[in-house]
Structures are given as C-alpha cells and as structure tokens.
C-alpha cells in the first residue's frame, strides 16, 4: 500500500492533549473533532493541513492519554499517514484500529521539510522524498498491523475472527 | 532462562509455557473497563462488530469519572449513550454519579482487580493496578470494544526494566516523588513499550496508596505497564475485597531485564515536574518562589486517603493564601467518607479549600477548576502538558499532596518544611 502526500511537520513528544484537548472530548464525530485538532500546539496548523498530507513527527508521537479521539481527529482533518521517529504505544495501536497508517522512520523528520512531497510504502517502510530526491528507510509496518489495516481496522478484524469461529 | 512477573502473567493468559519480549500474543482478559469519555466510542465500535452480547457482563465495568456530574449538554448526551447501553445489556457493574469515583481508585478499592490478573482499561492510567501484582494496561476504545466482544486482546510482550529503591524516605517525600524522580531520569519515553518493575526494601515501607501512585504513572515514561511483586501488605489489603481468586507471581532470579536501575532514596527531596512535561523534574527547592494561583489535590494519582492525610498535616490550623485557590477532590466516596470521619474535611474547609464530589475534572482542564491564560497550578495529578488544565498559556507543576498543600498556604512553591516550621497553626 503506497501513500503520496505533502509533509506537515511537527516536533518531538507531541502529546494527545495538544492533538485534541480534553475539553472537546464530548463527541466521537470525526468532523467535529477535526475542527480542534492541534489547537493547543499551534492554532494555525489545522488551516495549513491539506487532505492527503503526511504528518511528519519526531520522537514519541502521541504520548499521554488513551483517547482514540486523537487519531480520529488527525484522520478527520485529512492526514493520510503519520511518519514519526517513534510512537507512544497506545497511540500506535489506536491509529491502526481506526485505519490511520503510521510508519516509524528515523530520518524523515530530520531531513524532510514542511511541504515536501512524500511517497510512503507501508509494506517496506520506505519513504521517498519526491521533492528532494531522497530515500528514507523506515520500519516496515508489521504484517499483523497490515492485516488490521486491510481489514479496515479492528472492527473488520473482529468481524472476521467471529466469522471464523462459526 | 527465567521470566519476569509480567512475562509469567502474560504467558499464563496466552496459554503458553513461556513468552519472550517481542512475542505477539493473543491473551484472555480477566476484567475490562471504560470511563464516560472512552465508553461511548467503545460502544459505537462494539455495535459495528455485530457480536450482540458482551463476552461476559460480569467482567466489564463502566465507571463515570471524567465529565460527571455532567458539565454541559454535550457531556450529558455522551453519558446517556453508556447509560442506555448498560440498561439494554443489563450490565451489573456500572458506577454513576454518587456511587462512582475515579475509576482506577474505585475499581481497586472494590476488589475488581486481583494479583495475577490481566486487566485492561480504556484509560491510560489503568497501569495503576500493577501495585497489586497484576498486569494492567491502558488501551483505546476500539481495543476495548474488541475485548468486550472476544474476551481476548492481542498484546506484544514488553521488555522489562527494573527499578530498585533502597532506604527510607524522609518526611514529606512520597511514592509520587520516587516515580517523578525515575521519569525525570529516564524521560517520558524512557520505558516506551516496556514493563516497569519496581522493587527494593524502600517499597516495603510504603502504603498501598503510595505504591499505586508509583505504578499509576508508569505511562508517563511511556510504559505498557508498571508492576510490583505482591508482598504481605498487598495480600492483607486485597483479601477482604477480592472478587475473584488471586494468583501470586514473582520474577525469577534469572529473569532478563533491559535495564536495572538502583536508587538510594534516603536522601531524596520532594520534587516537582515543571511545565510542560512530566519528565521536567527538579527538587521543589529549585522551583521555590514561583507564584501559584491554584492548587489541586486529587486524581487517580494522588486522591487517596494517604494524600488527604498528608495535605491535612500541612493545612491543619492554617489557611489558603489570599491569592491562591485550593481544590480538594477525594478520589472515591469511600475516601471522602474516611476523610470526613477523620476530621480532614473540616481541616480543608477551615483552610478555605473547595471540596468536590469525585471527578477527574480539573486534571484534564475539563471542568471544576479550569485555568486562565498565564495562571499557575500546583497539582497532584500526573500530566502537565500544554493546555492540560485549561488555557494553553497556563502552567502546571506536578507534585505530591504535601507540596501542593504547602503551596496553597504560601501562595508560592515552597518545601513543606518551610510552611510547617514558619507558620504556627492558629
């Protein structure tokens, strides 16, 4: 599965409170949550995100709370994929569960600039910076997580599991 | 080769003789829970799964703690989703306003988690229960929904790290200061994906309340779980309340750890996490003098009876500084009642504190004490990220209950010694 989009860069240790502040956790609607995404990180960031953009982050992206509203809000605003140096573990699971692909890559954050056009290959973890003609080697998305994505997230996975039992 | 306590619990629940870090396992879960924010999303996903029934209604609790009593129409509508689901599915373990408390404190208090469990909650501080010798971890709503449907959850076996504490803590130094010190040292991702195992003679002198505040904050170092081997105190504490049989696991002497760190805690000072990261830890004396607008004593980290007692020791006969507000929120009705029976509530009221029914409210900047731009709060909670307790221009210092109480009296950050020594009780 390949994804192409423009890089939108954020920093290290981006926590779920700045992704979607708890004061907005009174709905589960992706469009409603997307209105407030990254509000406490940078109130203008949301306006700069275009549909299909690839979020490029530093270390420990998504630290903090278990709120699945965080990947839902990011997906809701149009981000197609997140490439980060590393992810906090609950966020990592939540992203796949809601069908938002994420890739771990050490170099993309250090080398790509905001706005660069990126090609992300989930199976190999290879990220091609089309703008700069560079290749960044990421970690391939684990096979199990690829199956989750192919099933459309955990809901599809559970449905298949239950069908298999009958 | 031996296994750690975490590996042993996971191996048993995966039906395997042994597991190793990195193994992907499918494991049975002993108990599940979600709160008023995470449950509606879990219910929505659960309903899409088309399974109809919860795998075992006796192994699921819904605990309302974040936006209760409902703060506005949106939170009321959101809670109604769960209330309706509970009624439709005849779920027996539902805790609503009045009988509810902060989930992690309440569920442990009521014996829903026992040593040896795999306990899963749709709330990141579910790692709280590791102090009982259980594997306890937080997940998102969809994972919780999957576990509600299947009674199982896939997990990656974490690498274990061991933190060994030696010595006796000085006055005003608590379990909270131990965990903040560790996070300050290893960083907010120092234990990412790992299991934090806490050990050492210093722990044996800590009450259950203090131990819970240590495992509660394992998530703030990025860990999957925090855990301690159950000792006599744990067994004494859990036996009268346990709802299920318990199993005591201990790490093998030849268990493998990614890292083992030893601490002499006898010289430790009370510490704070300065804005805006739990990993930004300094002794309170180094932050002394910072003007404080609000102090908050409560939450799943430090809203237990020990915290109430510690705060009361500082506040007895003293009053909250004129430019400072103090909020005290006992974590559960039982903590509230105990604080009342011991005369602590009177001490808080006399000091000028606002006391509230159990809620997470202020910790997440949700309600009951939201901060304005530029305001500073000293809080016994676990997170001080930008905007966590209100306006993105507000600032939060994390501390133990004595430091928060002392700051309330002094109107600024101080070592509790200075307040207790310098201001004679009225």
Interface residues (C-beta under 8 A of the other chain):
Chain A: X13 X15 X17 X18 X21 X22 X23 X25 X26 X27 X28 X39 X40 X41 X59 X60 X63 X64 X65 X66 X67 X68 X69 X86 X88 X89 X90 X93 X94 X97 X98 X144 X153 X154 X155 X157 X158 X159 X161 X162
Chain B: X24 X37 X38 X40 X41 X44 X45 X48 X49 X50 X51 X66 X67 X72 X74 X75 X77 X78 X122 X123 X124 X126 X138 X139 X140 X141 X142 X143 X145 X146 X149 X150 X154 X188 X189 X192 X193 X219 X222 X224 X277 X364 X365 X366 X370 X383 X385 X386 X387 X388 X392
